[in-house]
Amino acid sequence: METKWLEDFISLAETRSFSRSAELRHVTQPAFSRRIQSLEAWLGTDLIDRTSYPTRLTPAGEVFYEQALEMLGQINNARALLRGKRPTAQTTVDFAVPHTLSLTYMPKWMTALEAGFGVFNTRLIALNVHDAVMTMVEGGCDLLLCYHHPRQPVQLDSSRYDMITLGSETLRAYARCDRSGVPELTLPGSARSPLPFLSYTSNAYLGRMVELILSDARRPLHLEKRYETDMAEGLKMMALEGHGLAFLPESAVTREVRQKQLARADGGLPDWEVTMEIRLYREAPSLQRPGKPVVGRLWDYLRQRQDSGRKPKRGKPDVARAESS
């Protein structure tokens, strides 16, 4: 049996939807169904009542749901315990970070942070947003760095997790420049001549942000999807080759815009953009789980920066800003 089968089953038990759980688990629905069937074959009993809609558990499934939660908890606790026994574990800060932030925000933020706090050992786990959040919930990291938007919030219990807002990120459309530095494509396009569109997959967090932009647009955008991936860096490279326009985080294209390789494809208007917060989370320390001393010192430093109201110079990432819970 594989632990991902347990995670799949728990997701299905909670969503009661194969399609929604497949989306959350970042697999196709047929692959997700096969994994549930593999778990049922391993157990020798049906867990899902496939004669009903919406999906519901069989009596055996109801019983196994509680067991699956306990088993997964024991596995995660064992992993956390063994990690704690590694020689460098207590002096290394483990970050779970979405791919885009790991490439664009994290390096500059670390430079600013180490200039004030000092050098410390880090381990970066680059994931999609959903899996990064799950890594925090499952105890697989010390700190979670991620995007947040009120209409696509990070669902973490504020009584269990502390949060600091570090800054913000704007997502907008970019396209390749011609020799004069003018974008080759500009919104909104037309019904007769739609613009080639480089898209995120539907289960990518930034893809859901683009959906918000498109649904809120006061003027309709005429786009024809030509390419799809869940990686902003992949869309940027395709845009640089002139394959279409892409909605990209501002921090991901700073150099390309400065060198006039890419330019805003929205005419400089704010009509087709969205701003997200960049947040840092940790599990609130307790007597049973006090956390690593280095993480505690780092968090206290960030809180003090926030409380002092100090702001970095223009163009540099905030070390800590705004809210904390």
C-alpha positions as a Markdown table, in Angstrom:
| # | Residue | x | y | z |
|---|---|---|---|---|
| 1 | Met | 0.0 | 0.0 | 0.0 |
| 2 | Glu | 1.2 | 3.5 | -0.8 |
| 3 | Thr | 0.6 | 6.5 | 1.5 |
| 4 | Lys | -0.8 | 8.5 | -1.5 |
| 5 | Trp | -3.7 | 6.0 | -1.6 |
| 6 | Leu | -4.6 | 7.0 | 2.0 |
| 7 | Glu | -4.4 | 10.7 | 1.1 |
| 8 | Asp | -6.5 | 10.1 | -2.0 |
| 9 | Phe | -9.2 | 8.2 | 0.0 |
| 10 | Ile | -9.3 | 10.9 | 2.7 |
| 11 | Ser | -9.7 | 13.6 | 0.0 |
| 12 | Leu | -12.5 | 11.6 | -1.6 |
| 13 | Ala | -14.2 | 11.0 | 1.7 |
| 14 | Glu | -14.2 | 14.7 | 2.4 |
| 15 | Thr | -15.1 | 16.1 | -1.0 |
| 16 | Arg | -17.5 | 13.2 | -2.0 |
| 17 | Ser | -16.4 | 13.9 | -5.6 |
| 18 | Phe | -14.0 | 12.0 | -7.8 |
| 19 | Ser | -13.5 | 14.9 | -10.1 |
| 20 | Arg | -12.9 | 17.5 | -7.4 |
| 21 | Ser | -10.5 | 15.2 | -5.5 |
| 22 | Ala | -8.6 | 14.3 | -8.7 |
| 23 | Glu | -8.2 | 18.1 | -9.2 |
| 24 | Leu | -7.0 | 18.7 | -5.7 |
| 25 | Arg | -4.6 | 15.7 | -5.9 |
| 26 | His | -3.2 | 16.9 | -9.3 |
| 27 | Val | -3.9 | 13.7 | -11.2 |
| 28 | Thr | -6.4 | 12.9 | -14.0 |
| 29 | Gln | -9.7 | 11.4 | -12.9 |
| 30 | Pro | -9.0 | 8.0 | -14.4 |
| 31 | Ala | -5.7 | 7.8 | -12.6 |
| 32 | Phe | -7.3 | 8.9 | -9.3 |
| 33 | Ser | -10.0 | 6.2 | -9.7 |
| 34 | Arg | -7.4 | 3.5 | -10.3 |
| 35 | Arg | -5.6 | 4.5 | -7.1 |
| 36 | Ile | -8.8 | 4.2 | -5.1 |
| 37 | Gln | -9.5 | 0.8 | -6.7 |
| 38 | Ser | -5.9 | -0.2 | -5.8 |
| 39 | Leu | -6.6 | 0.7 | -2.2 |
| 40 | Glu | -9.8 | -1.3 | -2.2 |
| 41 | Ala | -8.0 | -4.3 | -3.8 |
| 42 | Trp | -5.3 | -4.1 | -1.1 |
| 43 | Leu | -8.0 | -4.0 | 1.6 |
| 44 | Gly | -10.2 | -6.6 | 0.0 |
| 45 | Thr | -13.4 | -4.6 | 0.3 |
| 46 | Asp | -15.3 | -1.8 | -1.4 |
| 47 | Leu | -14.9 | 1.6 | 0.3 |
| 48 | Ile | -17.0 | 3.6 | -2.2 |
| 49 | Asp | -20.7 | 3.1 | -3.0 |
| 50 | Arg | -20.7 | 3.5 | -6.7 |
| 51 | Thr | -24.5 | 3.0 | -7.1 |
| 52 | Ser | -25.2 | 6.4 | -5.5 |
| 53 | Tyr | -24.8 | 10.0 | -6.5 |
| 54 | Pro | -23.3 | 12.1 | -5.1 |
| 55 | Thr | -20.4 | 9.7 | -4.0 |
| 56 | Arg | -20.7 | 8.2 | -0.6 |
| 57 | Leu | -18.8 | 5.8 | 1.5 |
| 58 | Thr | -19.8 | 2.2 | 2.2 |
| 59 | Pro | -20.1 | 1.1 | 5.8 |
| 60 | Ala | -16.6 | -0.3 | 5.5 |
| 61 | Gly | -15.4 | 3.0 | 4.0 |
| 62 | Glu | -16.8 | 4.9 | 7.0 |
| 63 | Val | -14.9 | 2.7 | 9.3 |
| 64 | Phe | -11.7 | 2.9 | 7.3 |
| 65 | Tyr | -11.9 | 6.7 | 7.0 |
| 66 | Glu | -11.1 | 7.0 | 10.8 |
| 67 | Gln | -8.4 | 4.4 | 10.5 |
| 68 | Ala | -6.8 | 6.2 | 7.5 |
| 69 | Leu | -6.7 | 9.5 | 9.3 |
| 70 | Glu | -4.9 | 7.7 | 12.2 |
| 71 | Met | -2.5 | 5.8 | 10.0 |
| 72 | Leu | -1.5 | 8.9 | 8.1 |
| 73 | Gly | -1.1 | 10.8 | 11.3 |
| 74 | Gln | 1.2 | 8.1 | 12.7 |
| 75 | Ile | 3.3 | 8.1 | 9.5 |
| 76 | Asn | 3.7 | 11.9 | 9.6 |
| 77 | Asn | 4.6 | 11.8 | 13.3 |
| 78 | Ala | 7.2 | 9.1 | 12.7 |
| 79 | Arg | 8.7 | 11.1 | 9.9 |
| 80 | Ala | 8.8 | 14.3 | 12.0 |
| 81 | Leu | 10.4 | 12.3 | 14.8 |
| 82 | Leu | 13.1 | 10.8 | 12.6 |
| 83 | Arg | 13.8 | 14.1 | 10.9 |
| 84 | Gly | 14.2 | 15.6 | 14.4 |
| 85 | Lys | 17.0 | 13.1 | 15.1 |
| 86 | Arg | 19.0 | 14.2 | 12.0 |
| 87 | Pro | 22.2 | 16.0 | 13.2 |
| 88 | Thr | 21.3 | 19.2 | 11.2 |
| 89 | Ala | 17.5 | 19.0 | 11.6 |
| 90 | Gln | 17.3 | 21.4 | 14.6 |
| 91 | Thr | 19.5 | 24.0 | 12.9 |
| 92 | Thr | 18.0 | 23.9 | 9.5 |
| 93 | Val | 14.8 | 25.8 | 8.5 |
| 94 | Asp | 12.6 | 23.8 | 6.2 |
| 95 | Phe | 10.6 | 25.9 | 3.7 |
| 96 | Ala | 7.7 | 24.7 | 1.6 |
| 97 | Val | 7.3 | 27.1 | -1.3 |
| 98 | Pro | 5.3 | 27.1 | -4.6 |
| 99 | His | 7.5 | 26.8 | -7.6 |
| 100 | Thr | 7.1 | 30.4 | -8.8 |
| 101 | Leu | 7.9 | 32.0 | -5.5 |
| 102 | Ser | 10.9 | 29.7 | -5.1 |
| 103 | Leu | 12.4 | 31.1 | -8.3 |
| 104 | Thr | 11.3 | 34.7 | -8.1 |
| 105 | Tyr | 10.7 | 35.9 | -4.6 |
| 106 | Met | 12.6 | 33.6 | -2.3 |
| 107 | Pro | 16.2 | 34.4 | -3.4 |
| 108 | Lys | 15.9 | 38.1 | -3.0 |
| 109 | Trp | 13.9 | 37.8 | 0.2 |
| 110 | Met | 16.6 | 35.5 | 1.7 |
| 111 | Thr | 19.2 | 38.1 | 0.8 |
| 112 | Ala | 17.3 | 40.8 | 2.6 |
| 113 | Leu | 16.6 | 38.5 | 5.5 |
| 114 | Glu | 20.1 | 37.4 | 6.0 |
| 115 | Ala | 21.4 | 41.0 | 5.9 |
| 116 | Gly | 19.4 | 41.7 | 9.1 |
| 117 | Phe | 18.9 | 38.4 | 10.8 |
| 118 | Gly | 22.1 | 36.6 | 9.8 |
| 119 | Val | 23.0 | 33.6 | 7.8 |
| 120 | Phe | 21.1 | 30.3 | 8.6 |
| 121 | Asn | 20.8 | 26.9 | 7.0 |
| 122 | Thr | 17.7 | 26.3 | 4.9 |
| 123 | Arg | 16.1 | 23.5 | 3.0 |
| 124 | Leu | 13.7 | 24.4 | 0.2 |
| 125 | Ile | 10.8 | 22.1 | -0.8 |
| 126 | Ala | 9.4 | 23.4 | -4.1 |
| 127 | Leu | 5.8 | 22.3 | -4.8 |
| 128 | Asn | 2.5 | 23.5 | -6.2 |
| 129 | Val | 0.4 | 25.7 | -3.8 |
| 130 | His | -1.9 | 22.9 | -2.6 |
| 131 | Asp | 0.9 | 20.5 | -1.9 |
| 132 | Ala | 2.9 | 23.2 | -0.1 |
| 133 | Val | 0.0 | 23.8 | 2.2 |
| 134 | Met | -0.5 | 20.1 | 2.8 |
| 135 | Thr | 3.3 | 19.8 | 3.6 |
| 136 | Met | 2.7 | 22.4 | 6.4 |
| 137 | Val | -0.4 | 20.6 | 7.7 |
| 138 | Glu | 1.4 | 17.2 | 7.7 |
| 139 | Gly | 4.4 | 18.5 | 9.6 |
| 140 | Gly | 6.8 | 18.2 | 6.7 |
| 141 | Cys | 8.2 | 21.8 | 6.9 |
| 142 | Asp | 8.8 | 24.6 | 9.4 |
| 143 | Leu | 7.6 | 27.5 | 7.3 |
| 144 | Leu | 5.2 | 27.9 | 4.4 |
| 145 | Leu | 5.6 | 30.7 | 1.9 |
| 146 | Cys | 2.7 | 31.1 | -0.4 |
| 147 | Tyr | 0.2 | 33.3 | -2.3 |
| 148 | His | -3.1 | 34.3 | -0.8 |
| 149 | His | -6.2 | 36.0 | -2.2 |
| 150 | Pro | -9.5 | 36.5 | -0.5 |
| 151 | Arg | -11.3 | 34.7 | -3.2 |
| 152 | Gln | -8.8 | 31.8 | -3.3 |
| 153 | Pro | -7.8 | 31.7 | 0.4 |
| 154 | Val | -5.2 | 29.4 | 2.0 |
| 155 | Gln | -7.4 | 27.3 | 4.3 |
| 156 | Leu | -5.3 | 27.2 | 7.5 |
| 157 | Asp | -6.8 | 27.3 | 11.0 |
| 158 | Ser | -5.7 | 30.7 | 12.5 |
| 159 | Ser | -5.9 | 29.2 | 16.0 |
| 160 | Arg | -3.2 | 26.6 | 15.0 |
| 161 | Tyr | -1.1 | 28.6 | 12.6 |
| 162 | Asp | 0.7 | 32.0 | 12.8 |
| 163 | Met | 0.8 | 34.2 | 9.8 |
| 164 | Ile | 2.8 | 37.2 | 8.6 |
| 165 | Thr | 2.2 | 39.1 | 5.3 |
| 166 | Leu | 5.5 | 39.7 | 3.6 |
| 167 | Gly | 4.4 | 41.6 | 0.6 |
| 168 | Ser | 2.3 | 41.4 | -2.6 |
| 169 | Glu | 2.5 | 40.2 | -6.1 |
| 170 | Thr | 0.6 | 41.4 | -9.2 |
| 171 | Leu | -0.4 | 39.0 | -11.9 |
| 172 | Arg | -0.9 | 40.6 | -15.4 |
| 173 | Ala | -0.6 | 39.8 | -19.1 |
| 174 | Tyr | 2.8 | 40.0 | -20.9 |
| 175 | Ala | 3.9 | 39.4 | -24.5 |
| 176 | Arg | 7.1 | 39.4 | -26.4 |
| 177 | Cys | 8.4 | 42.8 | -27.6 |
| 178 | Asp | 9.2 | 43.7 | -31.2 |
| 179 | Arg | 12.5 | 45.5 | -32.1 |
| 180 | Ser | 11.1 | 48.8 | -31.0 |
| 181 | Gly | 10.2 | 47.5 | -27.6 |
| 182 | Val | 6.4 | 47.4 | -28.3 |
| 183 | Pro | 4.5 | 44.3 | -27.3 |
| 184 | Glu | 3.6 | 42.1 | -30.3 |
| 185 | Leu | 0.2 | 41.3 | -28.7 |
| 186 | Thr | -2.2 | 43.5 | -26.8 |
| 187 | Leu | -5.5 | 42.9 | -25.0 |
| 188 | Pro | -8.4 | 42.6 | -25.5 |
| 189 | Gly | -8.1 | 41.0 | -29.0 |
| 190 | Ser | -11.3 | 40.5 | -31.1 |
| 191 | Ala | -13.8 | 37.8 | -31.8 |
| 192 | Arg | -12.6 | 37.6 | -35.4 |
| 193 | Ser | -8.9 | 37.5 | -34.4 |
| 194 | Pro | -8.5 | 36.1 | -30.9 |
| 195 | Leu | -5.0 | 36.4 | -29.3 |
| 196 | Pro | -2.9 | 33.2 | -28.8 |
| 197 | Phe | -3.1 | 32.4 | -25.1 |
| 198 | Leu | -0.5 | 30.6 | -23.0 |
| 199 | Ser | -2.5 | 29.2 | -20.1 |
| 200 | Tyr | -2.1 | 27.6 | -16.7 |
| 201 | Thr | -3.7 | 24.3 | -16.0 |
| 202 | Ser | -7.0 | 24.5 | -14.2 |
| 203 | Asn | -5.6 | 23.1 | -11.0 |
| 204 | Ala | -2.8 | 25.6 | -10.7 |
| 205 | Tyr | -3.3 | 28.4 | -8.2 |
| 206 | Leu | -2.2 | 31.0 | -10.7 |
| 207 | Gly | -4.6 | 29.5 | -13.2 |
| 208 | Arg | -7.5 | 30.2 | -10.8 |
| 209 | Met | -6.2 | 33.7 | -10.4 |
| 210 | Val | -6.4 | 34.2 | -14.2 |
| 211 | Glu | -9.9 | 32.8 | -14.1 |
| 212 | Leu | -10.8 | 35.6 | -11.7 |
| 213 | Ile | -9.3 | 38.2 | -14.0 |
| 214 | Leu | -11.2 | 36.9 | -17.0 |
| 215 | Ser | -14.5 | 36.6 | -15.0 |
| 216 | Asp | -14.2 | 40.1 | -13.6 |
| 217 | Ala | -13.1 | 41.8 | -16.8 |
| 218 | Arg | -15.4 | 44.7 | -17.7 |
| 219 | Arg | -14.5 | 44.2 | -21.4 |
| 220 | Pro | -14.4 | 40.6 | -22.7 |
| 221 | Leu | -11.1 | 39.2 | -23.6 |
| 222 | His | -10.8 | 37.2 | -26.9 |
| 223 | Leu | -8.2 | 34.5 | -26.3 |
| 224 | Glu | -7.4 | 31.2 | -28.0 |
| 225 | Lys | -5.6 | 28.7 | -25.9 |
| 226 | Arg | -2.4 | 27.5 | -27.6 |
| 227 | Tyr | -0.4 | 26.0 | -24.7 |
| 228 | Glu | -1.0 | 24.9 | -21.1 |
| 229 | Thr | 1.3 | 24.1 | -18.1 |
| 230 | Asp | 1.2 | 24.6 | -14.4 |
| 231 | Met | 4.5 | 26.4 | -14.3 |
| 232 | Ala | 4.8 | 30.2 | -14.7 |
| 233 | Glu | 8.4 | 29.8 | -15.8 |
| 234 | Gly | 7.3 | 27.5 | -18.6 |
| 235 | Leu | 4.8 | 30.1 | -19.8 |
| 236 | Lys | 7.4 | 32.9 | -19.6 |
| 237 | Met | 9.7 | 30.9 | -21.9 |
| 238 | Met | 7.0 | 30.3 | -24.4 |
| 239 | Ala | 6.1 | 34.0 | -24.4 |
| 240 | Leu | 9.7 | 34.9 | -25.0 |
| 241 | Glu | 9.6 | 32.7 | -28.1 |
| 242 | Gly | 6.6 | 34.6 | -29.3 |
| 243 | His | 4.0 | 31.8 | -29.0 |
| 244 | Gly | 1.4 | 34.0 | -27.3 |
| 245 | Leu | 0.7 | 36.1 | -24.3 |
| 246 | Ala | 0.7 | 34.9 | -20.7 |
| 247 | Phe | -0.4 | 36.2 | -17.3 |
| 248 | Leu | 2.7 | 36.2 | -15.2 |
| 249 | Pro | 3.7 | 37.4 | -11.8 |
| 250 | Glu | 5.5 | 40.7 | -11.9 |
| 251 | Ser | 8.5 | 39.5 | -10.0 |
| 252 | Ala | 9.0 | 36.7 | -12.6 |
| 253 | Val | 9.5 | 39.1 | -15.5 |
| 254 | Thr | 11.4 | 42.0 | -13.9 |
| 255 | Arg | 14.6 | 41.3 | -15.9 |
| 256 | Glu | 12.8 | 40.6 | -19.2 |
| 257 | Val | 10.8 | 43.8 | -19.0 |
| 258 | Arg | 13.9 | 45.8 | -18.1 |
| 259 | Gln | 15.7 | 44.4 | -21.1 |
| 260 | Lys | 12.6 | 44.9 | -23.3 |
| 261 | Gln | 12.2 | 41.3 | -24.1 |
| 262 | Leu | 8.7 | 41.3 | -22.7 |
| 263 | Ala | 6.2 | 44.1 | -22.1 |
| 264 | Arg | 2.8 | 44.4 | -20.6 |
| 265 | Ala | 0.1 | 43.3 | -23.0 |
| 266 | Asp | -2.7 | 45.2 | -21.2 |
| 267 | Gly | -1.9 | 48.7 | -22.4 |
| 268 | Gly | -0.8 | 49.7 | -18.9 |
| 269 | Leu | -4.4 | 49.5 | -17.6 |
| 270 | Pro | -5.3 | 47.8 | -14.3 |
| 271 | Asp | -8.5 | 46.3 | -15.8 |
| 272 | Trp | -6.9 | 42.9 | -16.4 |
| 273 | Glu | -4.7 | 42.2 | -13.3 |
| 274 | Val | -5.0 | 40.8 | -9.8 |
| 275 | Thr | -2.9 | 41.4 | -6.7 |
| 276 | Met | -2.1 | 38.6 | -4.3 |
| 277 | Glu | -0.6 | 38.7 | -0.9 |
| 278 | Ile | 2.7 | 36.8 | -0.2 |
| 279 | Arg | 2.3 | 35.2 | 3.2 |
| 280 | Leu | 4.5 | 33.2 | 5.6 |
| 281 | Tyr | 3.0 | 30.6 | 7.9 |
| 282 | Arg | 4.2 | 28.5 | 10.8 |
| 283 | Glu | 2.5 | 26.1 | 13.2 |
| 284 | Ala | 2.0 | 28.0 | 16.5 |
| 285 | Pro | 4.4 | 26.6 | 19.1 |
| 286 | Ser | 2.9 | 24.6 | 22.0 |
| 287 | Leu | 4.3 | 22.7 | 25.0 |
| 288 | Gln | 4.0 | 19.5 | 23.1 |
| 289 | Arg | 5.4 | 20.9 | 19.8 |
| 290 | Pro | 7.6 | 23.9 | 20.7 |
| 291 | Gly | 9.3 | 24.0 | 17.2 |
| 292 | Lys | 12.9 | 24.5 | 16.4 |
| 293 | Pro | 14.7 | 27.3 | 18.3 |
| 294 | Val | 16.1 | 28.8 | 15.1 |
| 295 | Val | 12.5 | 29.1 | 13.7 |
| 296 | Gly | 11.4 | 30.8 | 16.9 |
| 297 | Arg | 14.2 | 33.3 | 16.7 |
| 298 | Leu | 13.5 | 34.0 | 13.0 |
| 299 | Trp | 9.8 | 34.4 | 13.6 |
| 300 | Asp | 10.4 | 36.8 | 16.5 |
| 301 | Tyr | 12.7 | 38.8 | 14.2 |
| 302 | Leu | 10.1 | 39.1 | 11.5 |
| 303 | Arg | 7.4 | 40.1 | 14.1 |
| 304 | Gln | 9.7 | 42.8 | 15.5 |
| 305 | Arg | 10.3 | 44.1 | 12.0 |
| 306 | Gln | 6.6 | 44.3 | 11.4 |
| 307 | Asp | 5.9 | 45.9 | 14.8 |
| 308 | Ser | 8.6 | 48.5 | 14.3 |
| 309 | Gly | 6.9 | 49.6 | 11.0 |
| 310 | Arg | 10.3 | 49.6 | 9.2 |
| 311 | Lys | 9.9 | 49.4 | 5.4 |
| 312 | Pro | 12.6 | 48.4 | 2.9 |
| 313 | Lys | 13.8 | 50.6 | 0.2 |
| 314 | Arg | 11.7 | 50.8 | -3.0 |
| 315 | Gly | 12.2 | 47.8 | -5.2 |
| 316 | Lys | 13.4 | 45.5 | -2.5 |
| 317 | Pro | 11.3 | 42.7 | -1.0 |
| 318 | Asp | 9.7 | 43.2 | 2.4 |
| 319 | Val | 11.2 | 41.2 | 5.1 |
| 320 | Ala | 8.0 | 41.4 | 7.1 |
| 321 | Arg | 5.0 | 43.6 | 6.7 |
| 322 | Ala | 1.4 | 44.2 | 7.6 |
| 323 | Glu | -0.6 | 41.4 | 9.3 |
| 324 | Ser | 0.3 | 38.7 | 11.6 |
| 325 | Ser | -1.9 | 36.4 | 13.6 |
